[in-house]
């Protein structure tokens, strides 16, 4: 029994053993992410990142030079659409982040089983998975922070200045991705300074000079962004003005200073429930218990405890007090540490087993190892259909619907919500460069001349609802707006009216966006149609869902103000209904705010507002549509000068 335990530890202590399991976890994670990868463009920040993949010039506001450089390389190797290249870059970085965490966990625990469990827990965690299938910077951030942790532990084995320089080098390289990098600084300083002789080494003039030189080299990644300012026709006149303009845009100081520590004190206590929901969503209750056990097991290793606590507390406090609509992604660095602590908890369990059951230690160890490895595998199996976006073409289909039948002889005034606007930027740059697209906001002072000249040239001029509103506010009745029948923007009930009686459907109503009109009558008419008047929805609790057969009373009617999950079988189709957000504070969720899974296939991403899917008898979607939502069909108007 003791030989088996010592062999396991010896194997974990060998670089070859750690490397092997790290590569195995990397391969598993990449398989998960590649299989569920979004194939093309998305909305919001993701679209803005995708639009800049392969761009030769970045302005300071774009930031993220390291991410764009990696995305550019991946896109040029993989080929295809730039959006796909950005998405694939995230999948690669995310898989590597899981592998690096596995290596770090093996270093901390001397247990390959514990390390593998920790790496797979991160790989299967809900939010991290959703960020690894789209173009986003968080997978790369966790990869870089994992590499910093690995370098710190490597330095701790032989505390030389050269190894410390490697820590500084990786940390400086991470400057080129996300500003959350700064949150790791306290952990680095505390861990190094708490080592015997570490403070003297860290604060020696030679080390400080080395650190400053490496930091300056890392900051040189932003020369790519800074070159934009130099190339302006009227660049900043002085070095101070240049630095001020650059820093303002790179850090986005105009809005970030209102968000850091920006959560009102009256809301802070309520956020504890949000965090508990979020943490459970990532790891489940057993994962949290393992992390707490791991935290207890490292108490006797004060420097390791200091490292892990400081690496968790600082990003946790930042995310907890960050006044932003997608706080769940800012908890990711703290989740990375929770996964490491869970690995420590697994190692503590495996170490406890021989002492608790000495007569049957080998059998107990085998069973425990199987259970702790099966748990993240089960979580991956359970999470997979809810995060699977490999067939998600909603963004490009929505954009194509707005631009339908428009050719080079037409002009579209395409003012839309900012998340949709980023999608349009990508669409017009990469997919429809022939589309004549501008915004009424950008041309409001000369709009009558623009419209008149285009109409005189025989072009059709079209406008979105926001563009129409802007034009009317500025110019009154100068323009006439005629609804364009080429765009199907019928009310929800009209779009659902062709469904035969008995068709299986799911309709979800989530707290709508405050900046989008919520049409209660449209919802009431649609639910009256679907349920033959037995259930009529209007303004409802945050998470409301009905499911059943068209023309009948709903089989499931659930209305709550807290997220929930339910499983029900209707007409032989197994439905898994998941409310995966925290409303109303969640305003941005790239993976949607809820999910509908039918027979383990992802059939509907639930958005804020109204989301509906009608299913065929085998559970495949026959109709998916939205109302009072970002993805709701958008009317289009043809402009005529009066």
Secondary structure, DSSP 8 states (H G I E B T S, - for coil): -HHHHHHHHHHHHSHHHHHHHHHHHHHHHHHHHHHT---S--STHHHHHHHTTT-S---TTT--HHHHHHHHHHHHHH-S-HHHHHHHHHHHHHHHHHHHHHHHHHHHHS-HHHHHHHHHHHHT-HHHHHHTSSS-SHHHHHHHHHHHHHHHHHHHHS--HHHHHHHHHHHHHGGGT-GGGGGGHHHHHHHHHTSTTHHHHHTSHHHHHHHHHHHHHHHGGGHHHHHHHHTSTT--SSHHHHHHHHHHHHTTHHHHTTTTT-S-HHHHTTHHHHHHHHHHHHHHHHHHHHHHHHHHHTTTSHHHHHHHHHHHHHHHHHHHT---TTHHHHTHHHHHHHHHHHHHHHHHHHHHHHHH-GGGHHHHHHHHHHHHHHHHHHHHHHHHHHH--TT--HHHHHHHHHTTT--TTEEEE----HHHHHHHHHIIIII-TTSEEE-GGGGGGGHHHHHHHHHHTT-EEEEEHHHHHHHHHHHGGGEEEEE-TTS----HHHHHTTS-TT-EEEEEEE---TTS---HHHHHHHHHHHHTTS---SS--SEEEEEEETTS--SEEEEESS--EEEEEETTEEEEEEE-S-TTT----TT-SEEEEETTEEEEEE-SEEEEEEE-TTS-EEEEEEESSTTS---EEEEEE-
